Structures are given as structure tokens and as C-alpha cells.
Amino acid sequence: MNKKYELLRGIHITVRDVKLYRIRALKSFGNVKKGDLGGYVESESNLSHEGNCWVYDDAKVFGSALVFGYACVFGYAWVSANAWVSGNAWVSGDAWVSDNAWVSGNACVSGNACVSDNAWVSGNACVSDNAWVYDHACVSGNACVSGNACVSGNAMVCGKDHVFGYARVHER
């Protein structure tokens, strides 16, 4: 396998008693250039060497979580926005996780979905297609948000709830 990044064993942080290592691109791909520093992963099993997926800035991926395909996880140190993907969660397709968003448990974010702005996706929840979860919203349990649906503004979608199509769920 042709590796696209390496773990920088000398540059690490500890999160929840887990050592995470900064990554560095070994080749150019997508908008990542050879030598660019990325975010933090616990091991190479957290970020695929296939596709253009990447963990940027100060974002963190750990546990058995996996980022693959063309998915991106962002964390901007200069605004203290740190996205986390942990547990058995996975982020795939062209999905984005950014701006203090957390994806954990067995949750999945896929397709062109976006989870951002302090949102949380956990449990067995799924956010897919072109769905967007943002602005402190929470999707948990076995809930599913799909299609072109948006969940925002402290709204909660939980249990076995499904939000799909062009639905908008907003709570303030």
C-alpha cells in the first residue's frame, strides 16, 4: 500500500488518557500538499490511506473511529474549534465534520452530509445524503437525518426519529 501520511510520534497530545499523534502528508492529494501537517489520530486505523480523506488542523479522530473516502474532519486552533470523531463512529463519502462538532459511539456521517457548529451525533445515529446538522443540534440513539434535511438551533432528534427530504428542524 502506498501511504499518503505518517504519524509524527514526536508530536502528540493526550485526550481522555489516549495518546493522539499529529499526521503529515507524504504525498499531495486533493487540496493537501506533500509535507502538510494534519490533525491528530490515535493510529493509522483511524484515517484511510485511500481516497482524499483527511483530518485537518487540530481535529481529533480516535478509538475505533474511521474517516475514509473523501471525508474531512476539521478543527481550527485559532478559533478553538476542535471537531472530534471517536468510538466506533465513521465519516465517509464527501462528508464534513467541523467547528466543535462531535461524532461518537456507532454513529455514521456519510454522503455529502455536514455536521458542524457544536453539533453532536452519537449512539447509532446516522446523518447521510445532503443532510446538515449544526448550531448545537443533537442527533442520537437510532435517529436518522437524511436527504436534504437540516437540524439546527439546539434541536434534538433522538430515539428512532427520522428526518428526511427537505425537512427543517430548528429549536431556540
Protein Blocks (a to p, Z undefined) as FASTA:
>chain_A
ZZfbdcdfklccdeehiacdddddfbdehjbcehiacdddfblklpcfehjbdcehjbcc
ehjbdcehjbccdddfklopacddehjbdcehjbdceehiacehjbdcehjbdceehiac
ehjbdcehjbcceehiacehjbdcehjbdceehiacehjbccehjbccddZZ
